[in-house]
Amino acid sequence: MIVAQTFETPLGKMFAAATNEGICMLVFNSLQACSIAQNRFKQEVVWKQHVYFDSLNNQLSAYFSGKKKLFDVPLHLVGSPFQISVWKALQNIPYGKTTSYQAMAMQIKGPNLTRAVARANSQNPLLILIPCHRVIGSDGSMTGYSGGIEMKRALLSLEKRIAGQELQNGLLF
């Protein structure tokens, strides 16, 4: 069974789903989020409280207020081995920094895998927790984001602003 709940954030409502293993989905709320979760995980979705949701809500609040840069809520990654390798690589992109799909492909040891990396990135079911918003085009352009380009810009702007404030204050993170 998949347990679901929605959370209010400064950028709008987010839909979260969890299993006993961890958070398996976090997306900006859409009317289809529940049916997407049901189809993706082939399980019934039930709306109720889950032990991981309190931690997730606290960590999201801390992230949006600039007090949290790394998430430690348990994650339940469901995807192909390649997708999971891309999603794990995404978690290594530092807060406030960006990289390109091409650079990620090189990191995964496949310079000809740029499109496959971009596709796996677009299928990331754990927005913000797995920071696919930190991946941009090689030319610095804003590229697709399942939450929308404006949401991607807002997340990058938040992180760059917080990171810049910390650098100005001499704080290391």
N, C-alpha and C positions, 0 to 999 in steps of 0.2 A: 504494500500500500504506500502511496505517495501522500504526504501531508503538505498542504498548501496554506499560505497566508499572504497578505499584502502588507507592504510597509510604505509609509509616507517618507519621502526624502525631499530635500530642497529642490531637486530636479523633477519631482513628480512621483507617482506611485510606482512601486516595484512589486513584482510577483515573485515569491520564493516558494520552492518546493524542497522537501527533505525526505530522506529515507533514514533508517536506523544507522546507516553508515556516515551520513553527512548531508550537507546542502547539495542538491543535485541540479538546481536551476535557480537563477536569479536574473530576471529580465525586467526591463521597463514595461509596465503594465500594458497589456493589450487585451483585447476581447478574446483573442484566441489562445492566450497563455495556458489556460487550464487544459484545453484540448490538445495543445502542443505537448504539454507534459504527459498527458495520458497516452498519446501516440508514441512519443519518444521512449517512454519507460515501460510501456505495455502493462500499466497497472492503473487501478482506480485511484483517482485523486479525491482526497477527503479534506475539507476545510476545517482545520482545528489547530490547536496549539501543539508545538513540538519543542522538545528540549533544546534544540539548536537555534530556534528562532529568537529567544531572548538575547543570546550571544551575538547573533547576526545583527539584530536591531541595534544593540549597543555599539558594535564595531562599525556599522554603517554611519551611525550618528557621529562617532569619533572621527571617521574618515572625512565626512562632509564638514566637520568643524576644524579640520586640519591637525587633529591630534593622533591620528592613526594612519600609518603608511603601509603596514603589512597586516594581512588578515590571518587569524589562526583558528577560525571556525573550521571544523572538519568538512572536507569536501568529498563528494561521491562522484567521481568522474566516470561517465558512461559514454564511450565512443570507441572508434577503432584505435589500434595501437599508435598509428601515425597521428591521429587527432590528439590523443592524450599526450604524445611527445611534444606537439606544438603547444598545447595548453600549458604543459609544465614549463616549457621555454618562455612562454609569456609571463609567467610568474617571476622570472628572473630580470625582467625589465625594471630598472630602478624607478621609484616614485619620482614624478616630475620630469622624466626623460622620455624620449621617443626612439624608436628604431624603425626600420623599413621591413617590408615583407622579404625583400631580397637579402638583407642582412640576417634575418631569421633563418632563411633557407640555407645560407652559408653556415650559420651556427649549427644547424641540424645536419650539416655535411651533405647538402644537395643543392648546389647553385642553380640547377635546373628545376628545382622544386618550388619556385616562387609562387606559382599559381596554386599549387597544392597547399602551401602554407597559408595563402590568402583564403582559400576555401575552408580549411580547418579553422582558421581564425573567425570566419563568418559564422561558423556553426558552434562557437563557444556558447554554452548554455549558462555560464556563470559570469555575467557582466560585472565589472568592477572588481570582484573577487579574483578573477583571472583577467588582468588588465589589457584586453585586446584593444582598448581605446588608445593605447600608447603606440600602436603600429600605424605608420603613415606611409605614403608613397615615397619612393626613392628620391623624387624631386621635391619632397617636403609638402606635397599636397595632402589635403584631407581626403581620405578614401573611405569607402563604405564602412558603416557601423550599424549593427542591427537595431541599436537604439536611436539611430538617426545622426546625421552629420552634426547638427546643432548640439545634440547631447554629447557627442564626442568632443567637440570644441569646448563645451562647458566643463567637462571632466578634466581635460588637459589644462584649461585655464586655471581651474581650482588648484590643481597640483603644482603648476608653475608658479602661481602666486604664493602658495604656502612655502614651497621650496625656496623661492626668492626671498621671502621674509626671513626664513631661517638663515640663509646665507648672509643677509644684511646684518642680522643680529649675531653672527659668528657661531651659530649653533650647528653642530654636526648631526647628521641623522643617518 
